[in-house]
Amino acid sequence: MENKVSVFRREHFNAAHRLFVAEWDDDKNQEVFGKCSNPNYHGHNYDLEVKITGIPDPKTGYVIDLKKLSNIIRSQVLEQFDHRNLNLDTPFFRELNPTAENIAVVIYGLLRKHISPALDLRVRLYETDRNFVEYPA
Amino acid sequence: MLFLTRAEHFNAAHKLFHPGWSQEKNEQVFGPCANENWHGHNYDLFVTVKGQADPETGMLIDAKKLSGIIRERVIEGLDHKNLNLDVPYLKDKLCSAENLTVAIWQQLEPHLPAGVQLHCIKLNETPRIHVEYFGS
């Protein structure tokens, strides 16, 4: 059995967003997305959990240096998302609806290129205490 | 004296921005909270009331009834809203957690039943930032 271990880093960001489809009228957006389609935006404290799985290095005992992982998350994700409006202030959601699902996929893409391919990456995003998503599923 | 607390929550966008200051000064004072396109929070609201327990029911107030009052008078106006743009009683106020607790107090106090007094409004803007207001 391989001695794979998963390590987790938790970060957070506070952001505004709005769920809507541009081609639909206000009534349809309201019907599908309810209060989440408020044209003036609403917001969340998002909690982000990044899971890295691999075999601990025989010398350091690390799967990954969690301080380095924190720095990667900070520079690639938090600096673009924290205290921002996801629809207006980031390039990723100009045409993509910033649902928790889509945000998790975007975050995965931003992190994947900075994590060794020898390590598995999984992202869990809490939009609220009760609603959270994970990617890859 | 008995104290009863009901917890509710709302998700809202806001920014901290003084209209009489330049963008530069706003950013200097409020940092990233001054982002002109807003940011947001999951707010946790704790409403504490005080009084005596009714001798027949054993309750200070039915917590479900208190929840109904908080939802009608506060949550419906704030949840999934933009605090700077969508809330009439915050229109000319800086939307800090401090000002929000005072405003929530003012919205709730007149609607509590006889014998039940508002004791504290506590607002968690994030898990690490809490504000409490005990009335003037």
Boltz contact constraints between the chains, C-beta under 6 A:
constraints:
  - contact:
      token1: [A, 14]
      token2: [B, 39]
      max_distance: 6.0
  - contact:
      token1: [A, 14]
      token2: [B, 41]
      max_distance: 6.0
  - contact:
      token1: [A, 15]
      token2: [B, 39]
      max_distance: 6.0
  - contact:
      token1: [A, 15]
      token2: [B, 40]
      max_distance: 6.0
  - contact:
      token1: [A, 16]
      token2: [B, 13]
      max_distance: 6.0
  - contact:
      token1: [A, 16]
      token2: [B, 38]
      max_distance: 6.0
  - contact:
      token1: [A, 16]
      token2: [B, 39]
      max_distance: 6.0
  - contact:
      token1: [A, 16]
      token2: [B, 40]
      max_distance: 6.0
  - contact:
      token1: [A, 35]
      token2: [B, 80]
      max_distance: 6.0
  - contact:
      token1: [A, 38]
      token2: [B, 80]
      max_distance: 6.0
  - contact:
      token1: [A, 40]
      token2: [B, 82]
      max_distance: 6.0
  - contact:
      token1: [A, 40]
      token2: [B, 85]
      max_distance: 6.0
  - contact:
      token1: [A, 40]
      token2: [B, 86]
      max_distance: 6.0
  - contact:
      token1: [A, 41]
      token2: [B, 13]
      max_distance: 6.0
  - contact:
      token1: [A, 41]
      token2: [B, 38]
      max_distance: 6.0
  - contact:
      token1: [A, 41]
      token2: [B, 82]
      max_distance: 6.0
  - contact:
      token1: [A, 42]
      token2: [B, 11]
      max_distance: 6.0
  - contact:
      token1: [A, 42]
      token2: [B, 12]
      max_distance: 6.0
  - contact:
      token1: [A, 42]
      token2: [B, 13]
      max_distance: 6.0
  - contact:
      token1: [A, 42]
      token2: [B, 80]
      max_distance: 6.0
  - contact:
      token1: [A, 43]
      token2: [B, 12]
      max_distance: 6.0
  - contact:
      token1: [A, 43]
      token2: [B, 13]
      max_distance: 6.0
  - contact:
      token1: [A, 43]
      token2: [B, 40]
      max_distance: 6.0
  - contact:
      token1: [A, 43]
      token2: [B, 41]
      max_distance: 6.0
  - contact:
      token1: [A, 44]
      token2: [B, 11]
      max_distance: 6.0
  - contact:
      token1: [A, 44]
      token2: [B, 40]
      max_distance: 6.0
  - contact:
      token1: [A, 44]
      token2: [B, 42]
      max_distance: 6.0
  - contact:
      token1: [A, 45]
      token2: [B, 41]
      max_distance: 6.0
  - contact:
      token1: [A, 45]
      token2: [B, 42]
      max_distance: 6.0
  - contact:
      token1: [A, 45]
      token2: [B, 126]
      max_distance: 6.0
  - contact:
      token1: [A, 83]
      token2: [B, 32]
      max_distance: 6.0
  - contact:
      token1: [A, 83]
      token2: [B, 35]
      max_distance: 6.0
  - contact:
      token1: [A, 83]
      token2: [B, 39]
      max_distance: 6.0
  - contact:
      token1: [A, 85]
      token2: [B, 37]
      max_distance: 6.0
  - contact:
      token1: [A, 85]
      token2: [B, 38]
      max_distance: 6.0
  - contact:
      token1: [A, 88]
      token2: [B, 37]
      max_distance: 6.0
  - contact:
      token1: [A, 89]
      token2: [B, 37]
      max_distance: 6.0
  - contact:
      token1: [A, 128]
      token2: [B, 42]
      max_distance: 6.0
